[in-house]
Amino acid sequence: MTSPVKTTVTAGAEPPAAVLLRVEVLKKRSDFLLAARARRQGTKGLMLQARARGDDDPTVRVGFTCSKKVGNAVARNRAKRRLREVARLILPQHGRAGWDYVLIGRAAATAERPFENLQGDLIYALKQVHK
């Protein structure tokens, strides 16, 4: 049995940047449509759509979608689970506050691609979109 890890912040020390970004999930169709009209970058494992919201909200918002081209419901859900995990790991460090991101799964690639490569795909796409 493992014990939970305790972290302490010393007085005057600033928490790491990853702690400052809060990630929320997009749920409204209008937010997805706004992101679809903005910047996009494709990679082997996923397609990224991103837009700057232009408000002072310090959150990063992210949405996930997979079309029926990805496969049946089981395949789509597996692809979305993998996209959610990649976003959870990568966006706090590489995402920008005040931006919306939509991650779109690709047929047979998102579910089958090695997880490390999928992480690299998202980092590359974020760098390209933020240029």
URKAGI-V391258 format. One record per residue. N is the residue number from 1. RES is the residue in one letter. PSI is psi in radians with two decimals (* if undefined). D_LAST is the distance of its C-alpha to the last C-alpha in whole Angstrom. Layout:
BEGIN
N|RES|PSI|D_LAST ; N|RES|PSI|D_LAST
END
This chain:
BEGIN
1|M|2.34|46 ; 2|T|2.61|43 ; 3|S|2.65|42 ; 4|P|2.57|39 ; 5|V|2.28|37 ; 6|K|2.33|37 ; 7|T|2.47|35 ; 8|T|2.54|35 ; 9|V|2.16|34 ; 10|T|2.73|35 ; 11|A|2.32|36 ; 12|G|-0.26|33 ; 13|A|2.43|31 ; 14|E|2.40|28 ; 15|P|2.74|26 ; 16|P|2.76|23 ; 17|A|-0.55|20 ; 18|A|-0.49|21 ; 19|V|-0.47|24 ; 20|L|-0.48|22 ; 21|L|2.28|20 ; 22|R|2.34|22 ; 23|V|2.20|21 ; 24|E|2.81|23 ; 25|V|2.31|24 ; 26|L|2.39|23 ; 27|K|-0.39|27 ; 28|K|2.41|27 ; 29|R|-0.64|27 ; 30|S|-0.62|25 ; 31|D|-0.68|22 ; 32|F|-0.71|21 ; 33|L|-0.65|22 ; 34|L|-0.70|19 ; 35|A|-0.57|17 ; 36|A|-0.46|18 ; 37|R|-0.03|17 ; 38|A|-2.68|14 ; 39|R|2.61|10 ; 40|R|2.66|12 ; 41|Q|2.21|11 ; 42|G|2.58|15 ; 43|T|3.14|16 ; 44|K|-0.63|20 ; 45|G|-0.35|21 ; 46|L|2.92|19 ; 47|M|2.34|17 ; 48|L|2.27|14 ; 49|Q|2.38|14 ; 50|A|2.58|12 ; 51|R|2.56|12 ; 52|A|2.28|13 ; 53|R|-0.54|16 ; 54|G|0.26|17 ; 55|D|3.08|20 ; 56|D|0.23|21 ; 57|D|2.13|21 ; 58|P|0.33|20 ; 59|T|2.72|20 ; 60|V|2.23|18 ; 61|R|2.45|19 ; 62|V|2.49|19 ; 63|G|2.77|21 ; 64|F|2.44|23 ; 65|T|2.61|24 ; 66|C|2.28|26 ; 67|S|3.07|28 ; 68|K|-0.20|31 ; 69|K|-0.45|30 ; 70|V|-0.56|29 ; 71|G|-2.81|33 ; 72|N|-3.10|36 ; 73|A|-0.65|35 ; 74|V|-0.79|36 ; 75|A|-0.71|33 ; 76|R|-0.75|30 ; 77|N|-0.65|31 ; 78|R|-0.77|31 ; 79|A|-0.74|27 ; 80|K|-0.63|26 ; 81|R|-0.74|28 ; 82|R|-0.70|26 ; 83|L|-0.70|23 ; 84|R|-0.73|24 ; 85|E|-0.71|24 ; 86|V|-0.78|21 ; 87|A|-0.69|19 ; 88|R|-0.64|22 ; 89|L|-0.63|21 ; 90|I|-0.74|18 ; 91|L|-0.64|16 ; 92|P|-0.53|18 ; 93|Q|-0.67|16 ; 94|H|-0.21|13 ; 95|G|2.87|13 ; 96|R|2.45|12 ; 97|A|2.45|15 ; 98|G|0.21|16 ; 99|W|2.62|14 ; 100|D|2.37|16 ; 101|Y|2.44|15 ; 102|V|2.15|17 ; 103|L|2.20|18 ; 104|I|2.22|20 ; 105|G|2.57|23 ; 106|R|2.58|24 ; 107|A|2.22|27 ; 108|A|-0.12|29 ; 109|A|-0.77|26 ; 110|T|-0.74|24 ; 111|A|-0.48|28 ; 112|E|-0.36|29 ; 113|R|2.44|26 ; 114|P|2.48|26 ; 115|F|-0.67|25 ; 116|E|-0.68|23 ; 117|N|-0.63|21 ; 118|L|-0.68|20 ; 119|Q|-0.78|19 ; 120|G|-0.64|17 ; 121|D|-0.77|16 ; 122|L|-0.72|14 ; 123|I|-0.78|13 ; 124|Y|-0.80|11 ; 125|A|-0.71|10 ; 126|L|-0.73|9 ; 127|K|-0.73|6 ; 128|Q|-0.69|5 ; 129|V|-0.57|6 ; 130|H|-0.02|4 ; 131|K|*|0
END
